[in-house]
Amino acid sequence: MALKPIDILAVNETRRDDLVSSNEMSIPGYCLERNDRNRHGGGVALYIRDTINYECLLNHDSHINLEWIAVKVIKPNAKPFIVGTWYRPPGCGIEILNAFVTLLHHLETHDLETNVIVSHIGISDHSLIYAVRKSFISTGAPTIINSRQLRNFDPTMFRRDLALAPWQSVENITDPNVAWNAWRNMFLNICDSHAPFRRKKNIPSTLFERDKAKILASRAGSSETWMHFKALRNKVNITIKKAKVEYYNSFFKNNWGNIKKTWKGINTIFGKIPQPTRIHSLKIGDTIYTTPDEISNRLNHHFCSVGPILANEIPPTNSKFTDYILPLPHFATRVITFKYSA
């Protein structure tokens, strides 16, 4: 999801209920809207990129018993549009389709330009249907994380190189900015030689083999190709589960006694990851503010005026704050002197 330009992802048959929190299903960089049934089947969900301003149209009090969810995407200076998903169980009747066909007949279909594509993916037996709509939506700044490789790190050699570094040359520099840059470059060069930065691919080759097998199975349609795809899919799932077990075993072992990191790992397992709250629009009265400057100014005005407004509602009084402070009781004190002799 982080590497693909997907703005809204619809998922059917989520098989979740109220006991599964949204944090456990969260994806970094996306907001989640869901309509659950139970863990035995059904349920729909929408993942919306967190830079998109939207309004959820799901009404849980509606008398219509449908497994659906939709959002209205709101754009500044443009008409909003609706994106939704609807799950129809295999054993459900077709009566509801009559109303759906009637709705389609009422839509304007002349001069219709569409771009709908079907893609074969390896994570499911079903194919992915996706559409492209020309619309400018801010994707936000990318988050890039670089880490150092500490697998072959030798603390003794690292400390030796630090001791042999010509730090006295930094002490002779009178300009603090130049001295800081010289010290920083010298220290980072030693760090790079012992713990270089790494960029590791997140997708192993088995994932590509699985996706390739899914495409071949969809084209050939034979039982042999489908069995080969399912075998690769199960292999990938088992590999991912084993990797997670090994990672968390190593994580808790290396952080034994560190309460902060231990709880961080536990919260990661249970999906209790704090998500930043993004404000895409602010409605005050009948006016909707969407630009960052307008939202910031309105929030600043609100919080700056809370104190004066509250103070104006308090009636004037001649009381002083000292009237509410009780005096401390008087205690007799005595100084005791001790003398010590060697």
N, C-alpha and C positions, 0 to 999 in steps of 0.2 A: 504493500500500500504506500509506503514511503517513497518507493522508487518509481511508481507508476502514476501518470496524471489522472487519477480517478477522483472526481469531485464528490459523487454520490454513489454509494454501493448499496444495492438492495439484496437482502438475504432472506430466503424462504426456508421454512422448516427449521427454525432455530432450536426447537425442542428445549425451551427454557421456561421457568416459572418464576414466581416472586422470590423464591429462596436464593436465586442466582442474582447477585448484584450487578449493576451496570459496570462497575469497576472491573469485574472479572471478564467482561466482554469488551472492554474498551480497547481502542487502537490509538496510539499516540498521533495527535494531529487531526482527530476526527471526533465529532459529537455523535452520540448514539440515541436514536429514538426506536422504541420497541413496542410490540404488541404480542404478548405471550399467550400460549395456550397451556401446555404442560410439557413435561420431559419425555412424553411418549410420542409426540409428533406435533406438527403444526407450528405456528408462530412465525412472525415476520419482523424484520428489523431494517433500519436504514442507518448507514454510516455517512454523515455529512461532514465535509471538510470544515474545520473550525474557523476558517476565514470567510465562510458563506453566511450571509444573513438570511434566516429562514424562519418560518412559523409552522409549527406542527398542526396538522388539520385533523388528527385523530381525536374523536370524541368518545371517551369510554362510557358515557351515559347514553350513547345512541342505542335505539331499539333494533338497529340492523345488526344481525349476528354475522359479521364477516371478519375474516382474518386479513386485515388490510392496514396500511399506514401510508400517509402521504404528507408531504411538506410543500409549502408555498415558498419558493425562492424569491426573495425581495432584492431588487437591484435599484440603486439610485438613478433617478431620471429615466426609468424604463418600466414597462409593464411586468408584473410578476408572472411566473409560470409554475406549474405544479408537477412534481415528480412523486410517484407512488409505486407501491407494489401490492399485489393481492394474491393470496394463496387459496387455491381451490383444491380441497382434498380429492383423491381419486374416487372415493365412494359418494361424493356429493352429487346432487341432482343438477340438471342443466337449466332449471327454471330461472336462475339468476342471470343466465347468459342472455335471456331475452331483453331484460332491462339494459344490459351492457351493450347489446347490439343497437338498441334504440338510442342510447347515448351517443354511440359512434355516428349514427345517421345525422344527428343534430350538429356535429362538428363541421366546420368549414374545411372541406377537403380539396378545393380547387387551388391550383398553384401551390401544391404542397411539396416542400423540399425536405427530404429526410436523409439521414445517414445512420442506418442501423446495421450492425455487424454481429455475426455469431462467431465466437472464439472457443476453441477447445482447450480446456484447462485440466490439469492433472489432479486437482484437489477434490474433484467430484465426478460422478458418472455423468452428470448433466453438463451441458455446454453453457457458456456465459454469453448472454445477449447484452450488448451495450450499444448506446447511442451517443452521438457527438452533437452537441449544440454549440453554435458559435456565440459565445458570450464571454465577456471579460470578467473574470473573477480573480481577485488577488489570491495568490497561493502562499504568500508570506515568505519570509526569509528562510532558506534551508538551514538545518541544524547539522553541523559537521563535527564529529567527535574523533579526535586522534588519541591514540593510546600508545604507550611504550611497551616494548617487548622485554619482559623481565624473566623469561624462561632460563636464559644463560647468564643472568646477572650474578656477578661475584662481588659481594660487599667489600671484601678485603682489597681487591684490586682497585675498586672504585675509590676507597679511602686513600690508597697509596697514590693514585693519580691526583687526587685533590691536594695531598700534602706536597707533591712535587710541582704543582702548578706555580708559575711566577706571580704570586699575588702581590709581591712588593712593587711590581710595576704599576699596580692600580693605586697604591698609596702615594705614589709620586705625582699623580694627576691632581691638579688644583680645581678643575671644573667638575662639579658633582655630577652633571649629566654625562659628561664624557667618561668619568670614572665608573658610573653605573653601567653604561653600555659595554665598557671593556670587561668589567667583572661578569656581567651577564653573558656575554659571548664566550668568555673563557669557561664559565661553569656549564653552559649548554653544550659546548663542544665535548666536554668530558662526559656529560650525560648521554649525548648521542653516540659516543663510542662504546658505552657500556649498556645502554638501554635505548636502542634506536626506535623511532616511530614505526608503526606498522599499519598497514591497510589490508584487512582480511576480507575476502569475499564471503558474503553472508549466505550465498546459495551454493551448496555443493553440487558436484556433477550429477549425483543421483536424482536431484530434482529435475534437471534437464532431460535425463533419460526417461523419467516418469512422464513428463509433459510430451516428449516425442512419442512415447508409446501410446499415449491417449490420442494423439492426432492420427497415428497409423491405425489404431483400433476403430476410430470413428470413420475412417475412409474405407477400410477393408470390411468391417462388420463381422468378421469371423470370430468364433468362440476362442480360437487360439490366441488371437491378438488381444482380445479382451482379458483373457486369463493372464497374459503376460503383463498387461497394464496394471491389473489389480495386484499382481505379485510385487511389482515395483512400488505401487502405492503403499502397500502394507510394509514393505521394507523401509521406505522413507519415514513412515509414521513411527515405526519401532526405533529407527535410528535417532529421530528427534527426541523421543521419550527417554532413550538411554543417555543422550547428550545432556538433557535437562537434569536427570538424576545425578550424573557425574559432576555437572557444574555446581549444583547446590550442595552436594556432599563436600566438594572441595571448598566451596565458599564458606560454609559453616565451620569446617575444620580450620581454615586459615584465620577465621575471625572469632575463634573461641575466646570468650571473655570480653569481647567488644559488644556491649549491649546495643549500642547505636546501630552498628552494621548488621547485627543479628536480627533486630526488628525490621531493618530495611529489607533484608532478604525475605523475612516472613511476610511482610506486606506485599512484596513483589509476587510471591507465590499465590497469595489470595487475591491478587489484583487490586489491592488497596494503594494505588498509586495516585498521588495528588495531581489533579488536572487543572491547568490554569483556566480561569474564567474569562472568556472573551465577550465583550459587549459590542455587538454589531449595530444595534440601533437602540434609541432611547425615545420613549413616547412620553411627552408631557402635555397633558390636555389633548388637543386634537392635532398636535404637531409632532412629527417623527423626525428625529435627528439621526443621520447615518454617517456623516463624515467624522473622522477622529477628532478634529479641532472642535466641532460643534458639541460632540459628546463630552469632551474634556472640559470645555467652558461651562456647559450646563451642570455637570457634576461639581465642578469647582464652585460655581455660584450657589448650588444647593447646600454644600457643606459649610461654606463660609457664612451663609445667612441663617443657619440653624440656631447658632448661639444668640444672635441679636433678636431673632423672632421669639425664641423662648424667653429671653429676658424681658421683652416688652409685654409678655403675657403675665408676668409676675407683678402684683400690685406693689407700689412703693411702701416702705416701712422705715421707721426710725430705729429699728433694732440694729445692734452691732454684733459682729461675730464673737466678741468677747463675752457677750451675754450668755452664750451657749457653752462656754468653757468653764468647767468646774475647777476651783482652785485646789491645789494639792495640799493635803494635810501637813502640818508642821511636825517634824520629828526632831527630838533632841539628839545631838551628835556629841560624841566624845572621842578624842584622839588618844590612841594607845601607842606608846613607843616601846619598841623592843630593843634590848641591848644584847649583843653577842660578845662572848669572850673566847679567845682562841685557846 
